[in-house]
Amino acid sequence: MHHTCLYLGAIFFARGSTQMSAGGLMDVAYFPVFILLLLICFCKSDDQLTDARSLAPGDMLISKDGVFALGFFSPASSNVSLYVGIWFHGIPERSRTIVWVANRDSPATTASSPTLTISSNSSDLVMSDSESRTLWTTQNNISAKGAGASAVLLDNGNLVLRLPNGTDIWQSFDHPTDTILPGMRFLLIHRARIAGRLVAWRGPDDPSTGDFSFGLDPVSNLQLVVWHGTRPYCRISVWNGVSVSGGMYASSSSSIVYQTIVNTEDEFYLTYTVSDDSPYSRITLGHTGTMKLLSWDSNSSSWTVVSERPTGSYGLYDSCGLNGYCDFTGATPACQCLDGFEPDGLNSSKGCRRMEALQCSKESHFVALPGMRVPDKFVLLRNRSFGQCAAECSSNCSCTAYAYANLSSAGAMGDQSRCLVWTGELIDTWKSNNYGEKLYLRLADPTVQKKTNLVKIVLPVMACLLLPTCIALVWICKFREKWRNKEIQKKLVLGYLSASNEIGGKHVEFPFVSFSDIVAATDNFSDSNMLGRGGFGKVYKKDAIIQGMLEGGKEVAVKRLSQGSGQGIDEFRNEVVVLVKLQHRNLVRLLGCCIHEDEKLLIYEYLPNKSLDAFLFDASRKHVLDWSTRFKIIKGVARGLLYLHQDSRLTIIHRDLKPSNILLDTEMSPKISDFGMARIFGGNQQLANTTRVAGTYGYMSPEYVTSGTFSVKSDTYSFGVLLLEIISGFKIISCQFISDFPNLIAYAWRLWEDGNATELVDSSVAENCSLHEVLRCIHVGLLCVQDNPNARPLTSSVVFMLENESTLLPPPKEPVYFAPRNNEIEETRRNMESSMNTSGITTLEGR
């Protein structure tokens, strides 16, 4: 715009100069026109970007009324990194407030001369550098070649890509970073799928993706939650279920903020508006996890806090423990116990316990607690009246509380009610004067002594007990020997396992299966019931998994260690210790164990599809694994690892993740198995060292092979290898590669570098796979197999990257390929032979 004005001004000046040369003086009639043209040009804001103009560092787009600006900026802590962002233009430069960042995880450098342009081929906004590398693009997925799209910065802070016919094909409001502006529709659900989240900055001067995020709880679809990684950090609100709900906040005497949650048939979104002539405002998720509604104070030239969550430690998730609640009705927040509960310790901040325990055989009643924000972990029962909701909880003795709302508007589901019920302990409850609802809490009736005729009660009871007592005595005499054998076996197993200092003792609740039951179930270990051979390396080549049917008709698999062998004791004990403490849908379930003389057996759930490698590396069966099944297996294994590393009571390092240790159920869902090599980390332990490197070569991380150092990042490396194998159908070391590539990682990296990553995809799924999912998986796999453990992502980040397609991924670094030297292999074999009389196993070969 400014260039055009200067050009037109130059024409007028040249024309006036010509006439002055001809006539001696410039015609005075040209002066008003010339001045008017300049005033029009310089007063009109430059709020548009077209394909004829690029935006470079130092340039800005300014919205029509000068409210917002878009351009390049550098954080205060860096004069090198450059980002494209939108900020408030109407406040002082020293208080610059960024509300949106385009390339938050792909910064440019001042030396690379980045530009922001509109692509003439796709009508996309593209940020690239002087080496033609694309750092960020809008990817509007609309074919608009030659359409002459323009980027317009609106006065509400929204950057839109607009076609000449007025159609908007992309807008920044659909891709927020850490800020919600007035008028923005923050989309939570779109067509029954989670749509978006706010993601905080990494630090006050680091706009890259941080650890905190804000969005809808995917389990209930009723709660707005701030997350720290994958764990809830603070519950902001619980939706009441109506189509439109809202609330007002007074930021000053002259401005009102109105927040609204809207639920339609296809969308569920949050938005807020401000009254006319209100100062600037914004909702921001800070890098510390605090959600704030802020308003600009022109007198102090600073942002003032209208409201924030959490407010101190009392606003954090579960800050008052189980069965406690945070009371916000007083001058200062405080932890209190729910009615019928007492502090479980010195104070209620550690949680509360029932004064009178609930029992199905005893009478109970419900008390109404008004003004409560409902606890977490509820179950929604649809289409219930108040009476039905109360009756359903009353008739279920495991139901501890319920809440009911009679809705004035049906919402998207057409349900005029909202019935929430809880089982077990209540967690993260609040009480407030400003909002809340009635929580109906179940309490046991106090013990009532009733006058009864003692004789009329005692005599019938004694008569009823006499017959079963006699039968029991006969049964005890008959089966005493069997009982004795079972007790001896149980004591043997407990004593055997107690050496691990992790399990054993009187508190263990674990099924011990008798050897005779296993013999009967497996038809005396008949070869016809054998499923396969494997175990803890070649020392145990006679170990077997045997199919069986135990009591109750449940089909199981039995792993039988070879008789008379001293090998595998540590692995047997380790697997029991780990699996008895873990329960997850993506981990194989251990049902029991047995030790009988020299026999050591483990009983698992039976998975008919056996292991992943039986399909993946078999040319006649790999077609069963279409791309959707492979992607489901990838995400399932990632969730299982996340549980081992972060979400379980223990931190578990598997150390032997590979296709043969991924079992598949009837629906081809993955379950991680074989925890013989697993290690448990305690406290704040991050890594460990071992002098006995155990595992399978190719899947072990470089730092583990070379120095014996392992951590959760070791499993991340193994997962990366597994991911590349699932995509390609190749083994990590395969004869199918050309001689220039020592392994699958090297092959995958070269294809990635050359821009031919899709050639890695298994030919059996290449035609029908989702290319953007495949490329994202390859990208994640290469991030996981980086040599530096610190460069590999945590498992929580891996899960987030796989499940969030819009998240930008950092570029992977080229891995250094290593192969074992002959003397290292020979030394490894000598270590294996020297460990024959101990419990350790060292191998660099397939298990």
N, C-alpha and C positions, 0 to 999 in steps of 0.2 A: 504494500500500500504506500509506504513512504517513498520507495523507489519510483513508483508510478507518478506520485505527486511531483517529485523532483524533476522527473523527465518532462512532464507537462509544463512545469515552471520554466524549464530550460527552453522549451519551444516558444513560450510567450516572451521570454527575455530576448531570445534570438530575433524574433519577429519585430519586437520593439526597437532593438538595436539597429536592425536593417532600415526601419523607417526613420530612425534618428539620423542615420548616415545619409539617407536620401533627402530628408527634409530639414535636418539640422536639429530637431527636437523630437523626442518620443511623444506620440499622441497621448495626451493625458487621459484619454478614455480607456487606455489599456491598463492604467494603474489600479483602478478599483477591481477590475476583473482579476488581475494578477494577485492582488492581496487577498481577495475572497477565495481564490483557488487554494492558496497556501493555508489559509485558516481552516478551510474544509478538510484539507488533507491531514493537517497535524492535529486537529481536534478529534478526528475519527479514529477509534482504537483499532489496533491490528489484532483481531481475534481469530483469524483464519489462516490455515496453511493449505496450499494447493500443491499439485504435482509439479508446478513450475517453480516452486521455491522450497528450499530446504532450511531447516533450523539448525544453527551451529551454536557452540558455546558462546555466550554473550548475547544471543538473540532471545527474544521472548514473544509469546502470544499473550495478549492481555484481553480479558473478557470485555464485552461491550461497555459496561459501566465501571470497569476498572476494579472489580471485586477480587478476581483471581488472575494469576499469571501462571504460564507454563514455560519451562525452560530447563537448561542444564544447571545443576548445583553440585557443590562438593560439601560433604559433612564437615562440621567444625574441626573434627580430629584429623582430617585428611585434605591435602591440597592437590592430590594426585587422582583420586577416584572421582568419576563423574557419573551422575544419575540424571535421568529425565523425570521431573516431578511437577506437581501442581501445588501452589501455595497461595495464601492470602496476600493479595497485592495491596490491599487497603490498610495494612498495618505497617509500622516502622520496620525497616530492613533488619535492624538488630534483633527483632522479635520474630523473624521469619518462621512461619509454621507450615511444615510440609503436610499435605493431606492425602497425597497419592504419589506412588513411585512406580514407574514402569519397569525398569530393569533392576529391581532391588537385589537380585542374586547374580547379576551379570554386569558389574560396573565397567565403564570405559575408563580410559586414562587420558589425561590431558595431552599426552604425547601422541595418542592415536587419532586425534582430530575427528571425534564422532560427529555424526549428523543425524537429524530426524527428518525423514522424507516420506512422501506418499508414493507407493509403488504404482507405476503406470500399468503393470501387468495384472495385479490382484486388487488394487485399491486398498491395500493394507498400509497402516503406519509402520515404518521400518526404521529401527535405530541400527546404524552400522558404523564401522570405523574406516580409517583410510586404507586398510587392507581388505576391504569388502567383506568383513566378517559381520554376520548378523547377530547383534547382541540382544535384540528384542523385537517382536513383531506382534501385531494385533490378531492375526489369523482369524479373520471374520468369516471364512469358509463360504463366501459368496462370490460367485464369478461376476466381476464388474469391470472387466478389462475394457479400457478406453472410455469408462463412464465418467471420468473427470470428477472423482470424489474429492471432497475437501474436509479438513479437520477443523472443527469449530469449538472454541472454548467458551462455554456458557457462563452466565453470571452466578449459577448455582454450584459451580466447580466441576461440572460434568464436561468431559472431553468427548465429542461425538464425531464419528465418521459419517458424512452425509453426502448422498448422491444429489445430482442437480435437481431431481424431481422431489426433493425434500425427504426421501426415505433415509432413516438412520440405520446403518448396517453394523455399527459397533459403538459402544459407549463405555467410558471408564467406570461409571456407576455399577456396571455389571461385574467389575473386577476390582473390588476394593482391596486396599492393603490393610491399614490399621485404623481407618477413620470412616465414620458415617456422618454425612453432611445433611442439613435440612433438605427435605424433598427426595432424598435418595431412597430407593426401595432396596433394602438389604434382604435379598432373596435367601430364604432358609430351606425351603423345599420346592422343587419343581417336578411335577408329575411323579409324586411319591418317591423322589430321590433327593438325598441331601444335596443342596445346591452350592452353598458357599460358607466361608468362614472368614472372619477377620484374623489376621496373623500379625502379632506385634513385631516391632523392630528388635534386632538382636541386642542393641544397646542404645543409649541416648543419642549417639552420633553414628550409629551403624544401622542403616535401613534394611540390611539383609534379613531373611526369614528368621524369626526368633523362636523361643520355646513355647511361648504362650499363644493360645488361639481362642476365639470366641465363636460359638455357633450353637446349633441345635443338637440336643442329646439324641444320637441315632437309635438308641434302644427304645425310648418311650415316645420320641417325636413331640414331647410336651414341655421340655425344659430348655431354657437358654443357659449355657454353661461356659465358664472360662476354663480352658484345659491347660494343664502344664504337661506338655508331651501328650501322652494318652490317658493321664489321670486327671480327674476333676479337681480343679483348684478353687472354684467358687461357683455356686449356683446362683445365677442372677435372678431368674424368675421361673415360675411354673405356669404355663398357659392354662387358662380356665376353660377352654374348649369352645368358646363362642366364635362367630364369624369375624366380628370386629370388637376388639377390646383396647382400652387405652387408659392413659393417666396424664395429669398435668403437673408441671413443675414451674414454680415461679423463680426465675433466675434473678429478677430485680422487680422493683415496683412498676416498671414500665414494660416488661416483657414476660411472655408466657410461652413455655415449651410444651407441646402436646405430642406425646408418644403413642403410637398405634401399632397393634399387631393385627394383621389381616389374614384370614384363611378363606381361600376360594377352592373351587373344585380342582384346579391345577397348581395353585401356588399358595405358599405360606411365607409371608414376608413381614419385616419390621420397617417402620418408617417414622419420622418425626418432623413436625413443622414448628415454626416460631411465629409469633404475632408480628404484625407490620411494624416497621421501624425498630425492630429488635437488633441488638448488637450481634456481631458474628458469634456463631456457636458451632460446636462439633462434639461428637461422641468418639472417644479414642480409647483403644486398648494399649496401655503402656507396656514398656519392656519388662516391668516388674509384675505384670499380670493384673493390674488395676484398671477397671473400666470406669471412665470419667465422662460426665457431661460438663463441658466447659463453656464459659461465656466470656467474650472480650470486654474488658473494662478500659474504656478510652481514657479515663482520668488517670489511672495508674499505668496505662500502656502495658497491661499484662492479662493473662488468662486467669479467671476465677473459677473455682470448682463449685458447680451447682449441686451435683450429687456424685457419689463414687461407690464402687463395690470392688473388693471388700473394704470395709472401714476398720482397719486394724486386724489383729489376729482373730477377733471374734467373728469376722465375716468369712473366714476361710472354711473350706469344706470340712465337715466333721470336727469343728473346733471344740465342741463340747462333749465328744465321745458318744458311745452308744446309749440310747434312751435318755440323753440329756438334750436340752434346748438352749439356744442363745436368746436371752430375754432383752429386747430392745425397748421395753416400755419405761425403763427407769432413766435416770440421768446419765448413767454409763452402762454399756452392755455388760451382762454377767451370765455365767452358766448356771442353769437350774436343772433340777430333775423333774421329769414328767410326774404327774399325779400317780401315786402308788409305787414310786421308785425312791431309792435312797442312794447317796453317793457310794460308788464302788471304790472306796479308798478315802483319802483325806479330804478331797474336794470333788465337786461334780464335773470339773473340767476333764477328768479322766474317765467319765462315763458313769452310768448309774445301773443299779440292779433292782430287780423286783423285790418288794417287801414280802409278797406272797406269791409263790410260784404258781404258774398256770398248769392245770392238769385236766385232761379230758374227762376224768371221772368226777371232777368237782364243778360246782356251779360257778358261773362267772357273770359279770355285768359290764356295761360300757358306760364310761363317763365322757361328757362333751367338753372339749377344750377349745374355747373360741379364740379367734385372732391368731391362729397358727398358720405359718407357712408349712405346707405338707412336707413330710420327710421324703428322702430319696428312696429308690429301689421299690417303687410301687408297681402294681399291676392294674391296668385299665380294663374294667368290665363294661362293655357297651350295652346300650338299650336296657337299662335297669331303672326301675322306680326307686324311691328312697327306701320303701319297705323291702323290696327285693334285694337291694344292696345290703341293708342291715341284716336281713335273714341269711344271705349267702355267707357273710362273715361270721354270724352267730353259729351257723351249723357246721362250720369248719373250725375245729379246735386249734388248728395251727395259725388261724387268722388272728393277728394281734391288734389291728386297728383298721378303720375305714373312714373315708371322707366322701361327701356327696355334694353335687352341685346341680340344681335344676336350671338349665340354660334357657335364656330368653330367645336365643337364635341358634338354629341347628348346626350351622357351619357346613363344612364340605361333606361330612359323613351323614348328615341328616339325623343325628342322634341328639335328642333333647335333654340328655342327661350326661353326667360324668361321675362314674362310680370308681373310686380308687381303693384298693385293699392292700394290706401289708401282711407279710408272714415273717416271723422271726423278729430280730431286733430292729429298732427304729434309729435312723441315722440322719444327721444334718437337718435338724428341726429348728425353726425360729418362732418367736412370738413378737408381734408388733401392734402398735395402736393404729397404724395407718392402713394396713391391709392384712388379709388373712382369711381363713375360713375355719369352720368347726372340724376338729379332728376327734373322732370317736375312738377312745382307747379302751382296750379290753383289760379288766382287772379281775382277779380271783375274789370270790366272796369270802369274807372272814369265816373262820371255823366256828360252827354253831353246834353246841352240845344239846342234844335232844334227849328227853327222858324216854327211855324204852324199857321194855321188859327184858332184862338180861337173860333170863332162862329161855324165853321164846326165841331169842336170837342165837344163843350159844349152842343149844342142843341141835337144832337143824344144821348149823354150820359144822359141828363136830361130826354129825352123821354123814354130811356131804364130803367131808375131808377124809373120813376113815377108809372108804373104798379106794379112792385114788392113792392114798398112802400105802395101802397093802399092795396095790398093783406096782407102785414105784419101788417098793422094797424088793419085790420079785424081779423086777426089771434090772435094778441095781446089782443084785446078786448075779444075775445072768450075764450082764455085760460089764461087770467090774473090770475084768481083764482087758477088754477093749478100751475102756476109759483110761486104764492105767497106761496102756501103750500110747494112747494119744497124748496124755500128759507128759510122758517121757519124751515123746517126739517134739512136743511144743517147747519144753524146757531146752531140748537140744538145739532147736532152731533159734530160740531167743538167746541162748548162750553163745551160739555160733555167730549171730549177727551183732551182739552187743560189743564185739571187739572194734566195731567201726566208730564207737562213741556217738553214733547218730540215731541208733534205733536199738530196741531191746528193752527189757525191763517190764514191769507189770502194767505200764500204761499203753502198751502197743495194742491197737485194735486192728488185727490183720488175720485173714483166714489162713489157717494151716491145714492143708489137705493131706489126708492120710495116703501113704504109699499104696495101700491095697486098693483104694478108690481109683487111683491113677492107673494102676495095672489093669483093673476091670474096664475102665473107660477106654483104654488104648488097645484092648485085646492083647494084653501082655506085650506091649510095644511091637505090635505086628508091623511088618514092612508095608503092608497094604494101606496102613494109616499114615505112613510117613509123608511129610510135605516137602522136605528138603534137608540139606545139610549146610552147616555153617558154624558160627560160634566165634571163639576168641582166637582166630588165627589158625594156622595149620596144625598146631599142637592138638587142637580139638577137632580134628577132621571127622571124628566119629560122633560128635554131638549131633542131635537131631531135634527137629520140631515135629511133634507127633499130634495128629488130630485126635480129639477125644470128646466124649459126651459125659459130663459130670452130673451130679445130683441136681434134679430139677429140669433136666433135659437141655441144659445150656451147652452149646457147642463151644469148645475152647481149643487152644493150641498149647502144647506142653513142650518146653525146651528141656532137653535131658543132657546134662553134662556127662562126659565119658567116665566110666567107673574106674576107680583106683588112681585117678590122675590128681596130682597136686596143683596143676595149672588151673587158672580161672577162679580161684577162691576169692581174690579181691574183686574181680569183675562180678561174680555172683552176688557177693555182699553189696557191692556198690549199686548194682541194678535194683536190688530190693530196697536199699536205703532211699534211693532217689524216687523210684516210682511209687512207693508207699506214701510219700509226702506230696505227690503232685497229682492233680486231676485237671485235664484240659481236653477239649474235643479233638485237638490235633496231636495228642500224645497217646501212644498205645497204653492200654489199661492193664495193669498187673492185677490178677484176681487172687493169686495165692502162691505159696511155695511149699516145698517139701524137702526134708533131709532124712534119708534113711540109709544108715550105714555109709557106704561109699557113694550112694546116689544123691545127687543134688538136682532138683527140678524146679522150674518156674512155670506158672500157669498164667497164660494171657487170654484176652479176648481173641476169638477166632476171626480173622479177616480173610475172606475167600479169594480176594484178588491178589493176595501175596504182596510182593514188593514192586516198586516203581521200575526197577531195572528190567523186570520180566517183560514189561511192555515197551519201555523206551528204547532198548537196544536189540529188540527182536523185530526183524523186518516184516515178519508175518503177522505181528500183533500191534505194532506201533500205530496203525491207522485207528485203533480204538481211542487213542489219545488225540482227539481233535484239539484245536487251539483253546476253546473255552474250558475244556477239561484241564489242559496244561496250565492255563492261567489260574484256575481254581486251586490246583495243586501248589503252584508257586505261592499264592497268597496264604493258603492254609499252613504251609511249612513256615512262612514268615511269622504268622500269628503264633504258632507253637514255639518258635524261638523267642519271640517277644515275651511269652509267658515264662519261659525258662530263665531269661536274662533279667526280667524286670518285674513282672506281675505276680510271680509266685512268692511264697514265704521265704524261699531260698533263692540264691543266685546260682544257677546251674550252667556250667560250660560243658557242652556235649562232647566235643573233641573228635567225633567220628561221623559227621553228617555226610551222607552220600546216598545215591539212589537205592542201594540194597537195604538201607536202613529206613526207608520211607515206605510204610505199608499202606495199602489202599483198601477201603471198605467197599461195601456193595455199591455205594454211590460214587465211587472213585474219589472220595475225600481222603486227604493224606493224614497219616499218623506217624510221628517220629518214634522210632524204636531203638533198641540196643544201647542202653545206658551203662554198659560195662566200663567204658573209658571216661564217663562223666566225672567232673570234679565240682565240689560245692565250695563256693566262696562265702565267707562270713564277714559280717560287719561292713566296713568300708573298703574291703579288699577289692582291688581293681585288676591285678594280674598275679601270676605265679610262675615259678620256674620248676622244671623237672630235669633230672639227668637221664630219664628213660622216655624217649620220644615214642609215643604210641599213637597209632592211627593208620591211615591209608594214604600212600604217596599220591600227590596230585591234588588232594583235598586239604592238605595241611598247609597252613600259612607259612611264609618264608621265615618269620621270626621264630616260629615253633620248631621248624626243621633245623635251623642253624644254631639256635641258642637255647631251645627248650622253653622259651617264654610263651605263655598262652593267656588269653583273656576272652571276653565276649567278642572282641574283634577277630579272634581266631575262628569262631563259629561264623562270623560275618563273611570271612574269606571263603569258608567251605560252602556257605549258602550261595555266594557269587558263582563258584564253579558249578554247583548243582543247577543254578538258574540257566547258565549257558548251555549245560547238557540238555536240559528240558527243551530249550528253544531249538537247538540244533539236531538233537537225536544222536550226537556223537559222544563218545566217552572222552574224558579229559586227556587221555593219551591214546590216540587212535591211529591205526594204520591208514585211515582214509584221508589224512592230511598229506599235502605234498611235502617233500623233504625239507623245504625252507622253514617249516613251522614245527617247533618241538612239541607243542601241545595245543589244546583247544583255545587257551587264553591268548596265545600269540596269534593264532588264526583269526579269532574274533577281533582282536585289537587292530590288525592290519585292515580287515574289512571295514571296521568303523572309521579308521583314519582315511581310507580311500573313498568314503561315502557310499560303500556298498554293503552296509550292515544287513540289509534284507536278504543277502545271499546266504547268511548264516542259518536262516529258518529251515527247519526240516521240510524236505520236499513233500512229505505226506500231508502237511498242513498249510503249505505256502499259499495255495490258491484261495483258501477260505479263512485265513486268519485276519485279525484286526491289526493293520500295519502300525498304527500309532501305539497300540498296546505292546506289540512286539518290540518296536524301537525303544519304547520306555523301559521294557524289561532288560534289553541288552545294555542300555545306558546304566541302569541300576546294577546289573551284574558286573560291569567294568568298574563301577565305583567301589563295589565290594571286594574286588580282587586287587586293589591297589597295594603296593608293597608296604607303604607306611601305614601302620595300624591306626594312627591318629587321623589319617585321611579317609579311612573307611567310615561309612555312616553307622550310627547305632541302629539296632534292630527296630526301635520305635520309629526312626526316620525312614527306614526301608519300608515298613508297613504304610507309613503316611505317603511316601512317594508312589507306591504301587496303587494305592486306593484313591489318590487325588491327581487326576490327569492334568489339572491346570497348574500344578506346582512346577516351577522352573527348577531344573536340576543343574548342579555344578558340573563343569566338564571333568571327565576322568583323566588321570595321569597314566602315562604308558607304564605298564608293569615290567619289571625286570624278570626275565625268564630264567629259571634255574633248573638244573637237572642233577641228580645224585652222581657223584664220581664213583668209579669202580671200587676204590678203597673204602669209601663211605658205606657202600652196600655190603662189602665184606665185613666191615666193623659192625654193622647193624646185625648181620647174621650171627657173628660171634657173641654179641650181646644177647640175642635170643637164646642161643645155646647155653650161655652162662646163667640164664634166668630160669632154666627148666625146673629147678628145685625151689623157686620162689614164686610169688604171686604176680610179678610184673611181666608185661609183654611188650616187646619193642619190635615193630614191623613197619616196613615201608611198602608193603605189598597189600593186595586186596584181601579184605576180611570177609 
